[in-house]
Amino acid sequence: MTETNTARVDRLRAAAARKSADAKARARRALVSLANRGAPINFNTVANEASVSKGYLYGDPDLRHEITERRRQPPRLLEPGPRSARSKAASAEVKLAVATDVIRQLRAENEQLRGENATLRGDLLATHQASRLRSKSTEPPDKGILGPGAEA
């Protein structure tokens, strides 16, 4: 194989690996989604939910084992009522606390970066002014608009 063919084969292998990993991730998300909804878990429902073939599910030993195990378990029913409302409120409080903490951290980082930016801008302006002063002091006297050796 030439170098070009080797590179093509490597790119194809990498693309196939990404495609397989994506299909596996979709299948795992489908398992979680079906379980959360209390829907029956079997190869047909997982394949439809994940947009993968049943052959793919049967061919992957991990997914096959997980689907087989979950298929044997009765579907989990969600408990409606006050407990569910409390958990939603608790979840919202946790999410709010996390978001508030992230915002606080980002504001602190933003202030730090603004300070660094101001310092760097000051340094840049000082350097620019110093270079302008140096270039003015080293320029030869002006010989006119046309320059030295030019005749009008």
C-alpha positions in Angstrom: 0.0 0.0 0.0 1.1 3.5 -0.7 1.2 6.2 2.0 -2.0 7.6 0.6 -3.8 4.3 0.9 -2.5 3.8 4.4 -3.8 7.2 5.4 -7.2 6.5 3.8 -7.4 3.1 5.6 -6.6 4.8 8.9 -9.2 7.5 8.3 -11.8 4.8 7.4 -11.0 2.8 10.5 -11.2 6.0 12.7 -14.6 6.8 11.1 -15.9 3.3 11.7 -14.8 3.4 15.3 -16.6 6.8 15.8 -19.7 5.4 14.1 -19.7 2.3 16.4 -19.1 4.4 19.5 -22.0 6.7 18.5 -24.3 3.7 18.0 -23.3 2.2 21.3 -23.9 5.6 23.1 -27.3 5.9 21.4 -28.2 2.4 22.5 -27.2 3.1 26.1 -29.2 6.3 26.1 -32.2 4.4 24.8 -31.9 1.9 27.6 -31.9 4.7 30.2 -34.8 6.5 28.5 -36.9 3.4 28.2 -36.2 2.5 31.8 -37.1 6.0 33.0 -40.4 5.9 31.2 -41.2 2.5 32.5 -41.4 1.2 28.9 -40.6 -2.5 28.2 -37.0 -3.1 27.4 -36.3 -5.6 24.6 -34.2 -5.7 21.4 -37.1 -4.2 19.3 -37.8 -1.2 21.6 -34.1 -0.4 22.1 -33.3 -0.7 18.4 -36.2 1.6 17.5 -35.4 4.1 20.3 -31.7 4.2 19.4 -32.1 4.0 15.6 -29.8 1.0 15.4 -30.3 -2.4 14.0 -31.3 -5.4 16.1 -28.3 -7.2 14.6 -26.0 -4.5 16.0 -27.5 -5.0 19.5 -27.2 -8.8 19.3 -23.6 -8.5 17.9 -22.4 -6.3 20.8 -21.8 -8.6 23.8 -22.2 -5.8 26.4 -25.4 -4.4 25.0 -26.8 -7.9 24.4 -26.1 -8.8 28.1 -27.6 -5.6 29.4 -30.8 -5.8 27.3 -31.2 -9.5 28.3 -30.8 -8.7 31.9 -33.2 -5.7 31.9 -35.7 -7.6 29.8 -36.0 -10.1 32.7 -36.7 -7.4 35.2 -40.3 -6.1 35.5 -40.7 -2.5 34.3 -40.2 0.0 37.0 -43.2 2.2 37.6 -42.8 5.8 38.6 -44.5 6.8 41.8 -46.6 9.8 41.4 -47.4 12.0 44.3 -45.8 14.2 46.9 -42.5 12.2 47.0 -42.1 12.9 43.3 -42.8 16.6 43.8 -40.3 16.8 46.6 -37.6 15.2 44.5 -38.3 17.6 41.7 -38.0 20.5 44.1 -34.8 19.1 45.6 -33.4 18.5 42.1 -34.2 22.1 41.2 -32.5 23.4 44.3 -29.4 21.4 43.6 -29.3 22.6 40.0 -29.8 26.2 41.2 -27.0 25.9 43.7 -24.6 24.4 41.1 -25.5 27.1 38.6 -25.1 29.9 41.2 -21.6 28.5 42.1 -20.6 28.3 38.4 -21.8 31.9 37.9 -19.8 33.1 40.9 -16.7 31.3 39.6 -17.1 32.7 36.1 -17.5 36.2 37.5 -14.4 35.9 39.6 -12.5 34.6 36.5 -13.9 37.4 34.4 -12.7 40.0 36.9 -9.2 38.4 37.0 -9.0 38.4 33.2 -10.2 42.0 32.9 -7.4 43.0 35.2 -4.8 41.0 33.2 -6.2 42.5 30.0 -5.9 46.1 31.4 -2.3 45.4 32.5 -1.4 43.9 29.1 -3.0 46.8 27.3 -1.1 49.3 29.4 2.2 47.4 28.7 1.4 47.3 24.9 0.6 51.1 24.8 3.9 51.9 26.7 5.9 49.6 24.3 4.2 51.2 21.3 4.9 54.7 22.5 8.6 53.8 23.3 9.1 52.3 19.8 7.6 55.5 18.2 9.9 57.7 20.2 12.9 55.5 19.3 12.0 55.5 15.6 11.6 59.3 15.6 15.0 59.8 17.2 16.8 57.5 14.8 15.2 58.8 11.5 17.4 61.0 9.3 16.3 64.5 8.8 13.6 64.9 6.1 15.0 65.6 2.7 11.8 66.8 1.3 8.7 65.1 0.0 10.4 63.2 -2.8 13.3 61.9 -0.8 17.0 62.1 -1.2 18.4 62.1 -4.8 15.1 62.9 -6.4 14.8 65.9 -8.7 11.8 68.0 -8.9 
